[in-house]
Amino acid sequence: MKGAKNMSEIQNAIEVKNLKKGFGGRVLFENFSLNVKANTIHAIIGPNGSGKTTLLRLITGVYQPNAGTINIAGKYAMQLENDYLYEEQTGLENLKIFGKYFGFEINDRSDGYCTQLGLTEHLGKRVSTYSKGMKRKLSLLIVIMIGRDILLMDEPTSGVDPISRVEIRSLIE
């Protein structure tokens, strides 16, 4: 981007203005606006079916709004609700595969995150042997290593044990 600013110089990382979105006659968003300041952490909380995932899909461009505008100031990566990992490969092999695809390398930074998430001793094991929490943590590690300005997460601690939940929240902070 010509004349691009870094995230510390940008006031709002995400701006949603007058959003309208509906499916099959059901309106999920009507005149909805949201500003997310740069370098902050936010959570969108609501019951199943309230539109949390739809909002993320609108922000990322997977869905198009019926009306309104969405602006994202910077590049983003998204951790999906489901973990899309190569189950028959090891954790380390997954990191290498996704690293080649997304252009990151396994290095001291990734080693530090592995340690913080309690993954280091499990990287040599096949992902099919991982618990749900370990899979979530590996997915989070991959998304973080992509190195984008904005990290969007859909249900990052869903179905994980309390210790993994604390580790994931600590890393997000």
C-alpha positions as CSV (number, residue, x, y, z in Angstrom):
1,M,0.0,0.0,0.0
2,K,1.4,3.3,-1.0
3,G,1.8,5.6,2.0
4,A,0.6,2.9,4.4
5,K,0.8,3.6,8.1
6,N,1.8,1.0,10.7
7,M,-0.9,-0.1,13.2
8,S,0.4,2.2,15.9
9,E,-0.4,5.2,13.7
10,I,-4.0,4.1,12.9
11,Q,-6.9,5.0,15.1
12,N,-9.4,2.3,14.0
13,A,-8.3,-1.1,12.8
14,I,-11.8,-2.1,11.8
15,E,-14.7,0.2,10.9
16,V,-18.2,-1.1,10.2
17,K,-20.8,1.5,9.3
18,N,-24.5,1.1,8.8
19,L,-24.2,-2.6,8.1
20,K,-27.2,-4.5,6.9
21,K,-27.2,-8.2,6.3
22,G,-30.0,-10.8,6.1
23,F,-30.5,-14.3,4.9
24,G,-33.7,-15.8,3.6
25,G,-35.9,-13.0,5.0
26,R,-34.2,-13.0,8.4
27,V,-32.3,-9.8,9.1
28,L,-29.2,-10.3,11.3
29,F,-27.8,-6.8,11.1
30,E,-29.7,-3.6,10.5
31,N,-27.9,-0.2,10.7
32,F,-25.1,-1.9,12.7
33,S,-21.9,0.1,13.3
34,L,-18.7,-0.9,15.1
35,N,-15.3,0.7,15.5
36,V,-12.4,-1.4,16.8
37,K,-9.4,0.7,17.8
38,A,-5.9,-0.4,16.7
39,N,-3.8,-2.3,19.2
40,T,-6.8,-3.4,21.3
41,I,-8.5,-6.7,22.1
42,H,-12.2,-7.1,21.8
43,A,-14.7,-10.0,22.2
44,I,-18.0,-10.3,20.6
45,I,-20.3,-12.3,22.8
46,G,-23.8,-13.6,22.1
47,P,-25.9,-16.8,21.9
48,N,-25.7,-19.3,19.1
49,G,-27.2,-17.9,15.9
50,S,-26.8,-14.3,16.9
51,G,-24.5,-13.4,14.1
52,K,-21.0,-13.5,15.6
53,T,-19.5,-15.8,12.9
54,T,-21.5,-13.9,10.2
55,L,-20.0,-10.7,11.3
56,L,-16.5,-12.1,11.0
57,R,-17.3,-13.4,7.6
58,L,-18.6,-10.0,6.6
59,I,-15.4,-8.3,7.9
60,T,-13.2,-10.8,6.0
61,G,-15.2,-10.5,2.8
62,V,-16.5,-14.0,2.7
63,Y,-20.0,-12.5,2.8
64,Q,-21.0,-9.3,1.2
65,P,-23.3,-6.9,3.1
66,N,-26.7,-5.9,1.8
67,A,-25.8,-2.3,2.7
68,G,-23.2,-0.4,4.6
69,T,-19.4,-0.3,4.5
70,I,-16.6,-2.3,6.2
71,N,-13.0,-1.0,6.3
72,I,-10.0,-2.9,7.6
73,A,-6.8,-0.9,8.1
74,G,-4.1,-3.5,7.6
75,K,-3.7,-7.2,6.7
76,Y,-5.5,-9.8,8.8
77,A,-5.4,-13.5,9.6
78,M,-8.3,-15.5,10.9
79,Q,-8.4,-18.5,13.2
80,L,-11.6,-20.4,12.2
81,E,-13.9,-22.1,14.6
82,N,-12.8,-25.5,13.3
83,D,-9.2,-26.6,13.2
84,Y,-8.1,-27.4,9.6
85,L,-4.9,-29.3,10.2
86,Y,-3.2,-32.2,8.5
87,E,-4.2,-34.9,11.0
88,E,-1.7,-37.5,9.8
89,Q,1.3,-35.1,10.0
90,T,3.1,-34.1,13.1
91,G,2.6,-30.7,14.7
92,L,6.0,-29.6,13.4
93,E,5.2,-30.8,9.9
94,N,2.0,-28.8,10.0
95,L,4.0,-25.7,11.0
96,K,6.3,-26.3,8.1
97,I,3.5,-26.9,5.6
98,F,1.6,-23.8,6.6
99,G,4.9,-21.9,6.8
100,K,5.6,-22.6,3.2
101,Y,2.1,-21.7,2.2
102,F,1.9,-18.4,4.2
103,G,5.6,-17.5,4.1
104,F,6.8,-17.9,7.6
105,E,9.6,-19.8,9.1
106,I,10.0,-21.9,12.2
107,N,12.3,-19.8,14.4
108,D,13.0,-18.5,17.9
109,R,9.7,-16.6,17.8
110,S,7.7,-19.7,17.1
111,D,9.7,-21.7,19.6
112,G,8.7,-19.1,22.3
113,Y,5.1,-19.4,21.4
114,C,5.3,-23.2,21.4
115,T,6.7,-23.0,24.9
116,Q,4.1,-20.6,26.1
117,L,1.3,-22.8,24.7
118,G,2.8,-26.0,26.1
119,L,3.2,-27.5,22.6
120,T,7.0,-28.0,22.4
121,E,7.0,-31.6,23.7
122,H,4.1,-32.6,21.3
123,L,5.4,-31.2,18.0
124,G,6.9,-34.6,17.0
125,K,3.5,-36.3,17.5
126,R,0.9,-36.8,14.8
127,V,-1.9,-34.2,15.1
128,S,-4.5,-37.0,15.2
129,T,-3.2,-37.8,18.7
130,Y,-3.7,-34.2,19.9
131,S,-6.5,-33.2,22.2
132,K,-9.0,-30.5,21.1
133,G,-7.1,-28.0,23.2
134,M,-3.7,-28.9,21.6
135,K,-5.3,-28.6,18.1
136,R,-6.7,-25.1,19.0
137,K,-3.3,-24.0,20.3
138,L,-1.5,-25.3,17.1
139,S,-4.0,-23.5,14.9
140,L,-3.5,-20.3,17.0
141,L,0.3,-20.7,16.6
142,I,-0.1,-21.0,12.8
143,V,-2.3,-17.9,12.6
144,I,0.1,-15.9,14.8
145,M,3.1,-16.9,12.8
146,I,1.4,-15.6,9.6
147,G,2.3,-12.2,11.1
148,R,-0.6,-10.0,10.2
149,D,-1.7,-6.7,11.7
150,I,-5.1,-7.9,12.8
151,L,-6.0,-11.3,14.3
152,L,-9.6,-12.4,14.0
153,M,-10.7,-15.5,16.0
154,D,-13.9,-17.5,15.9
155,E,-14.5,-19.4,19.2
156,P,-10.7,-19.6,20.1
157,T,-11.3,-21.4,23.4
158,S,-14.4,-23.5,22.5
159,G,-14.2,-27.0,23.7
160,V,-10.8,-26.7,25.4
161,D,-9.8,-27.6,28.9
162,P,-9.4,-24.8,31.5
163,I,-5.6,-24.9,31.4
164,S,-5.5,-24.5,27.6
165,R,-8.1,-21.7,27.9
166,V,-5.8,-19.8,30.2
167,E,-2.7,-20.4,27.9
168,I,-4.7,-19.3,24.8
169,R,-6.0,-16.1,26.6
170,S,-2.5,-15.4,27.9
171,L,-1.0,-15.6,24.4
172,I,-3.8,-13.4,23.0
173,E,-3.0,-10.7,25.6
